[in-house]
Amino acid sequence: MDIKAIATHRLDWTGDLLAIGFYEDAIELSGDLAELNTKLAGVIEALIAETEFKGAKSSSAVTRVGVDTPIAKIMLVGLGKAEGMKPDTLRKAGATIARAAKREKAKTLGISLPIWNGDSATTVQVISEGLRLALHQDTRFKSEVEPKHQLKLTAVDLLDFAGNDAAISKAQAICDGVILARELVAAPANVVTPMSMAATAEEIAKDYGFALKILEQAECEALGMGAFLGVAQASEMPPKFIHLTYTPAGTPRRKLAIVGKGLTFDSGGLNIKGAGIETMKMDMGGAAAMFGAAKAIGQIKPDVEVHFISAVTENMISGRAMHPGDILTASNGKTIEINNTDAEGRLTLADALVYTDKLGLDAIVDLATLTGACIVALGDDISGLWSPDQSLADGILAAAELAGENFWQMPLAEKYFDGIKSPIADLKNTGPRGGGSITAALFLKQFVKDTPWAHLDVAGPVWIDKEHGVNNAGATGHPVRTLVNWVLS
């Protein structure tokens, strides 16, 4: 599918399907729209009347114009209230249009949507993202693709947007990253393993010129990574500690790190999971988004140095498994009493954060499918954000707003730290039932000493069970767009 930003006006465009955006309760056919309606023999006016189209957000209506006409079909797309329009409004409009174009079997598509906030580049970028992400299909594990799922759309014209080719390229890079994250999360644990994650890192390094360091088990032992290795010790697969580094051509404007939780399968360990264990292939959603961001950054090439770090392993059950009651020692010397082997992600992140904190960076963001408690607090569509540094938190929230990905800043209530104090070690790896996502964040905070740090719990939004927004059902690629926006900010 070739997306182009062109100077052609909607009055002059010809093709299979023309999509036009309307604000809610502002359905007026005046000016060039009235002229287009006349040119199309009143089809637009008739479609508005017949469908009682009001322009509500994400609403749409499609009809055929005629046979052998310059435009075969017309589509009306609702944008909601004009004063409430955000970049994500246009991203979702692009997704709505893309799905309609596929359903209508259009080969050529013209899109006429308003400019957001006078910013044509951002407008073109988000529409392009919506188009590409809505049409992404993961058919890797199908023996054949059904004809109904085969896309006929080959050309998309963004009308009256000439001169924004760079925005389309940027959208392509971001979508490549989102799709990589989706496909990593969606793949089963017999496909995505610690070894395959290391291979993914090697591929990114080769394709985009990143530096790559992969620490094997012996090297992790030498660094004292007892928390990470305690989780890894039950698996037949060797752990891999991955450190990818993007370095810009000139002097970097700042130096950042993204640390992703990389549990390729989480059985729960000896505290074995029950119903829903089959979904635990997605417990590397943080590392998947980290890799997705790396792929996008490698193409965009900003003037920012970025480190992508993940301690990758499985959490399995064997005669070597860590026991409830064991005490592990992390690489900063802190001792951890294991009172639940299913609270393993924070153990792998602990050693990853200690390692990253020593790199002398300007900021660290870690992200993880860390707690069910975050889903209880915020539901499936909102990720939690914790940080002792408000400037860093504000930057991430601004990046998420532009990305159309939902985050809510949660409290780092120090009083709750009492819940993870151990009588025989420095810490326990879980606290009381109440405030479980907060005590998890407080646990991680103990492993960052010198660097501004934020923690993102993305347990809910990395997967959805039905179509929602720009994402298809399944793995979403959340929050790749937020991470890229944060790096570029």
C-alpha positions in Angstrom: 0.0 0.0 0.0 1.5 3.3 -1.2 0.5 6.4 0.8 1.1 9.8 -0.8 0.5 13.3 0.3 -0.6 15.2 -2.8 -1.8 18.7 -3.8 -5.0 17.4 -5.5 -8.2 18.8 -4.1 -11.2 16.6 -3.3 -13.1 18.2 -6.2 -10.6 16.9 -8.7 -9.6 13.5 -7.3 -10.7 10.4 -9.1 -10.6 6.8 -7.8 -12.5 4.0 -6.1 -13.4 5.6 -2.7 -13.3 9.2 -1.5 -13.5 9.6 2.3 -14.4 13.0 3.7 -14.3 14.0 7.4 -17.1 16.0 9.2 -17.3 17.5 12.6 -20.2 16.6 14.8 -23.3 18.7 14.3 -21.5 20.7 11.6 -22.8 18.8 8.6 -23.1 21.6 6.1 -22.7 21.3 2.4 -21.3 24.7 1.5 -18.4 25.9 -0.6 -16.5 23.2 -2.4 -18.5 20.5 -0.6 -21.7 21.8 -2.2 -19.9 21.9 -5.5 -18.8 18.3 -5.0 -22.3 17.2 -4.0 -23.7 18.8 -7.2 -20.9 17.2 -9.2 -21.9 13.8 -7.8 -25.6 14.3 -8.5 -26.6 14.9 -4.8 -25.1 11.7 -3.5 -23.5 13.3 -0.4 -26.7 15.1 0.6 -28.7 11.9 0.1 -26.3 9.8 2.1 -26.4 12.2 5.0 -30.2 12.2 5.1 -30.6 8.4 4.6 -28.1 7.4 7.4 -29.0 10.4 9.6 -25.3 11.0 9.7 -24.3 13.5 12.5 -20.5 13.3 12.5 -20.2 11.5 15.8 -16.6 10.4 16.5 -15.7 7.1 14.6 -19.1 7.0 12.8 -19.2 6.5 9.1 -21.4 6.0 6.1 -20.6 4.7 2.6 -22.5 4.6 -0.7 -21.9 4.0 -4.3 -21.9 7.1 -6.5 -22.6 5.4 -9.8 -21.2 3.2 -12.5 -18.3 4.7 -14.7 -18.2 7.8 -12.5 -14.9 9.6 -11.6 -15.5 8.5 -8.0 -17.0 5.0 -7.5 -17.9 5.4 -3.8 -18.1 8.2 -1.2 -17.5 7.8 2.5 -18.5 10.2 5.3 -16.3 10.0 8.5 -17.3 11.4 11.9 -14.7 13.4 13.8 -16.7 14.4 16.9 -16.7 17.9 18.2 -14.3 20.3 16.5 -13.1 21.7 19.8 -12.2 18.2 21.1 -10.2 17.1 18.1 -6.8 15.6 19.0 -4.1 13.9 16.8 -5.6 10.6 17.9 -9.0 11.6 16.5 -7.4 11.7 13.1 -5.4 8.5 13.7 -8.7 6.7 14.5 -10.4 8.3 11.6 -7.6 6.9 9.4 -8.2 3.5 10.9 -12.0 3.7 10.3 -11.4 4.7 6.7 -8.8 1.9 6.2 -11.2 -0.8 7.4 -14.0 0.6 5.2 -11.7 0.6 2.2 -10.8 -3.0 2.8 -14.5 -3.9 3.3 -15.5 -2.1 0.1 -12.6 -3.8 -1.8 -11.3 -0.4 -3.0 -8.0 -0.3 -4.8 -7.5 3.5 -4.7 -8.5 5.7 -1.8 -8.6 9.5 -1.4 -8.8 11.0 2.0 -9.9 14.6 2.8 -9.6 15.4 6.5 -8.9 18.7 8.4 -5.5 19.8 9.6 -5.0 19.4 13.4 -3.9 22.7 15.1 -2.4 24.0 11.8 0.2 21.2 11.8 0.0 19.4 8.5 3.0 17.2 9.2 1.5 15.7 12.4 -1.8 15.4 10.7 -0.3 13.4 7.8 1.7 11.3 10.2 -1.2 10.2 12.4 -3.6 9.5 9.5 -0.9 7.3 8.0 -0.4 5.5 11.3 -4.1 4.8 11.6 -4.2 3.5 8.0 -1.2 1.1 8.3 -1.9 -0.2 11.8 -5.6 -0.9 11.1 -4.7 -2.9 8.1 -1.9 -4.9 9.7 -2.7 -8.6 9.8 -0.5 -11.3 11.5 -0.9 -14.4 9.3 2.5 -16.0 10.2 0.9 -19.0 11.7 -1.9 -19.6 9.1 -1.3 -22.3 6.5 -3.1 -20.1 4.0 -4.8 -16.7 4.0 -8.5 -16.6 3.2 -9.5 -14.5 0.2 -11.7 -12.2 2.4 -8.6 -11.2 4.4 -6.5 -10.3 1.3 -6.1 -6.5 0.9 -6.8 -5.0 -2.5 -5.9 -1.4 -1.5 -2.8 -0.3 -3.3 -2.8 3.5 -3.4 -3.9 6.1 -0.8 -3.9 9.8 -1.5 -4.0 12.3 1.3 -5.6 15.3 -0.4 -4.3 18.9 0.0 -1.3 17.7 1.9 1.6 18.0 -0.6 5.1 18.4 0.9 4.7 16.0 3.8 6.6 13.0 2.5 8.8 13.1 5.6 5.8 12.7 7.9 4.7 9.6 5.9 8.2 8.1 6.3 8.2 8.8 10.0 4.8 7.1 10.3 6.1 4.1 8.4 9.1 3.8 10.8 6.8 4.1 13.9 4.4 1.5 12.4 7.3 -0.8 11.7 8.1 -0.6 15.4 4.5 -1.1 16.5 4.1 -4.1 14.2 7.3 -5.7 15.5 6.1 -5.3 19.1 2.7 -6.8 18.1 4.2 -9.8 16.4 6.6 -10.5 19.3 3.8 -10.4 21.8 1.4 -12.4 19.7 3.9 -15.2 18.9 3.8 -18.3 21.2 6.5 -19.1 23.7 7.9 -21.9 21.5 8.7 -19.3 18.9 9.7 -16.3 21.0 12.4 -17.5 23.4 15.4 -15.8 25.1 17.5 -17.0 22.2 15.1 -15.6 19.6 14.9 -12.3 21.5 18.7 -12.1 21.3 18.5 -12.8 17.6 16.0 -10.0 17.2 18.4 -7.6 18.9 21.2 -8.8 16.5 19.0 -8.1 13.5 18.2 -4.6 14.7 21.8 -3.9 15.4 22.8 -5.1 11.9 20.0 -3.3 10.1 20.4 0.1 11.8 24.0 0.2 13.0 23.4 -0.2 16.8 26.1 -1.4 19.2 25.0 -4.7 20.8 26.2 -6.4 24.0 24.6 -9.7 25.0 25.6 -10.9 28.5 25.5 -14.7 28.9 24.8 -16.4 32.2 28.4 -16.5 33.4 28.8 -12.8 32.7 25.6 -12.1 34.7 26.9 -14.2 37.5 30.1 -12.2 37.5 28.0 -9.0 37.9 26.1 -10.4 40.8 22.7 -10.5 39.1 21.2 -12.9 41.6 17.7 -11.6 41.3 17.6 -12.1 37.5 19.3 -15.4 37.6 17.1 -16.6 40.4 14.1 -16.4 38.0 16.1 -17.9 35.2 17.5 -20.9 37.0 14.5 -23.3 36.5 14.4 -22.9 32.7 16.1 -25.2 30.2 16.8 -22.2 28.1 19.7 -19.9 28.9 19.0 -16.4 30.0 20.1 -13.5 27.8 20.9 -10.0 29.1 20.5 -7.7 26.1 21.9 -4.2 25.7 21.3 -2.4 22.4 22.7 1.1 21.9 21.7 3.7 19.3 24.3 6.5 19.0 23.5 9.6 16.8 26.0 11.0 14.3 26.8 14.1 16.3 26.9 15.0 19.9 23.8 13.5 21.5 21.3 16.1 22.8 20.6 13.7 25.8 21.2 10.1 26.8 18.2 7.9 27.6 17.4 4.3 28.4 14.4 2.1 27.9 14.3 -1.0 30.0 11.8 -3.7 29.1 10.6 -6.7 31.1 11.4 -9.8 29.0 9.7 -12.8 30.4 9.1 -15.0 27.3 6.8 -17.2 29.3 5.6 -16.9 32.9 4.4 -20.2 34.4 4.3 -18.5 37.8 7.1 -20.8 39.0 6.2 -22.9 42.1 3.4 -20.5 42.7 2.0 -21.8 39.5 -0.6 -19.8 37.6 -4.1 -21.3 37.0 -6.7 -20.1 34.5 -5.2 -17.8 31.9 -1.7 -19.3 32.0 -1.9 -19.7 28.2 -1.8 -15.9 27.8 1.6 -15.6 29.6 3.4 -15.6 26.2 2.7 -11.8 26.4 4.7 -11.3 29.6 7.5 -9.9 27.5 5.3 -7.1 26.3 7.6 -4.5 27.8 10.7 -5.9 26.0 8.6 -6.2 22.8 7.7 -2.5 22.9 11.3 -1.7 23.7 12.4 -3.6 20.6 9.7 -1.8 18.6 10.9 1.6 19.7 14.4 0.6 18.8 13.4 -0.4 15.3 11.6 3.0 14.9 14.4 5.0 16.3 16.9 3.2 14.1 15.0 4.5 11.0 14.2 8.0 12.3 17.8 8.6 13.6 17.2 11.4 16.2 20.0 13.3 17.9 19.5 11.4 21.1 21.6 8.4 22.4 19.3 5.6 23.5 20.0 2.4 25.4 17.6 -0.5 25.0 18.1 -3.1 27.8 16.3 -6.3 28.8 17.0 -9.2 31.1 15.3 -12.0 29.1 14.3 -15.4 30.5 11.5 -17.7 31.2 9.9 -18.3 34.6 9.5 -22.0 34.7 9.2 -25.0 37.1 11.8 -27.6 37.6 14.0 -29.2 40.3 16.2 -26.1 40.1 13.3 -23.6 40.6 13.5 -20.9 43.2 11.3 -21.6 46.2 8.9 -19.4 48.1 11.0 -18.3 51.1 14.4 -18.2 49.2 16.5 -15.1 49.6 18.2 -13.7 46.5 20.9 -11.0 46.3 20.6 -8.4 43.5 23.6 -6.8 41.9 23.4 -3.7 44.1 23.8 -6.0 47.2 20.1 -5.7 48.3 18.6 -9.0 49.6 15.1 -10.1 48.5 12.9 -12.6 50.3 10.8 -14.5 47.7 7.3 -14.8 49.1 5.8 -15.4 45.7 7.6 -16.9 42.7 5.0 -15.4 40.4 6.2 -11.8 41.2 9.3 -12.5 39.0 9.2 -9.6 36.6 10.4 -7.1 39.2 13.3 -9.4 40.1 14.6 -9.4 36.5 14.0 -5.6 36.3 15.9 -5.0 39.5 19.2 -6.2 38.1 18.5 -4.5 34.7 17.9 -1.2 36.5 21.1 -1.5 38.6 23.0 -2.1 35.4 21.4 0.8 33.6 21.8 3.2 36.5 25.5 2.9 36.2 25.6 4.1 32.6 25.5 7.8 33.5 22.3 8.7 31.6 19.8 11.5 31.7 16.8 9.4 32.3 15.5 5.8 32.5 12.1 4.5 31.7 11.2 0.9 32.4 8.1 -0.8 31.2 6.6 -4.1 32.1 3.4 -6.2 32.1 4.1 -6.2 35.8 0.9 -6.5 37.9 -2.7 -7.6 37.7 -3.3 -4.9 40.4 -2.7 -2.2 37.8 -5.5 -3.7 35.6 -7.7 -3.7 38.7 -7.0 -0.1 39.3 -7.0 1.3 35.7 -8.7 -1.4 33.6 -7.5 -2.8 30.3 -7.1 0.5 28.4 -4.9 2.6 30.7 -1.3 2.0 31.8 0.1 3.2 35.1 3.0 5.7 35.4 5.1 6.1 38.5 8.1 8.5 38.9 9.7 10.5 41.7 10.7 13.0 38.9 7.7 15.1 37.9 9.5 16.6 34.9 10.2 13.2 33.5 6.6 12.1 34.2 5.2 15.2 32.5 7.3 14.4 29.4 6.0 10.9 29.2 2.4 12.0 29.6 2.8 14.6 26.8 4.4 11.9 24.6 1.4 9.6 25.4 -1.1 12.3 24.6 0.4 12.8 21.1 0.6 9.0 20.7 -3.1 8.4 21.6 -2.0 5.9 24.3 -3.6 6.2 27.7 -1.5 6.6 30.9 -2.4 7.7 34.4 0.2 8.9 36.9 -0.1 6.9 40.1 1.3 7.8 43.6 4.7 6.5 44.9 3.3 6.5 48.4 6.4 5.8 50.6 4.2 4.7 53.5 3.3 1.6 51.4 7.0 0.6 51.4 6.4 -0.9 54.9 4.4 -3.6 53.1 7.5 -5.0 51.3 9.9 -4.9 54.2 11.1 -8.3 55.2 12.0 -9.4 58.7 15.0 -11.5 57.4 16.1 -9.6 54.3 16.0 -6.1 52.9 12.9 -6.6 50.9 10.1 -9.0 50.1 9.1 -9.3 46.4 5.4 -8.8 47.1 3.4 -6.8 49.6 -0.2 -6.7 50.8 -3.0 -7.2 48.3 -4.1 -3.6 48.4 -2.0 -1.2 46.3 -0.1 -4.0 44.6 1.0 -1.9 41.6 2.3 0.8 44.0 4.4 -1.6 46.1 5.7 -3.1 42.9 6.9 0.4 41.8 8.4 1.1 45.2 10.3 -2.2 44.9 11.8 -1.1 41.6 12.7 2.3 43.0 15.2 0.6 45.3 17.4 -0.3 42.4 17.8 3.1 40.9 20.2 5.4 42.7 21.4 8.3 40.6 19.3 8.6 37.4 15.8 10.2 36.9 13.5 7.2 36.5 9.9 6.3 35.6 8.1 3.0 35.7 5.3 2.1 33.3 3.0 -0.8 34.1 1.5 -1.7 30.8 -0.2 -5.0 31.8 -3.7 -4.0 30.5 -3.2 -2.3 27.1 -0.6 -4.7 25.5 -3.5 -7.0 24.5 -7.1 -6.5 23.6 -9.8 -9.1 22.8 -11.8 -7.0 20.4 -11.3 -4.2 17.9 -10.6 -0.9 19.6 -9.2 2.4 18.3 -6.4 1.9 15.8 -5.5 -1.6 16.9 -6.9 -4.9 15.7 -7.9 -7.6 18.2 -4.9 -9.2 19.9 -1.5 -7.7 20.6 -1.5 -3.9 20.3 2.1 -2.7 20.2 1.4 -0.4 23.1 3.3 1.8 24.0 5.8 2.0 21.2 4.4 5.3 19.9 4.7 6.9 23.4 8.3 5.7 23.8 9.3 7.1 20.3 7.6 10.4 21.0 9.4 10.6 24.4 12.8 10.0 22.8 12.1 12.6 20.1 10.8 15.3 22.5 
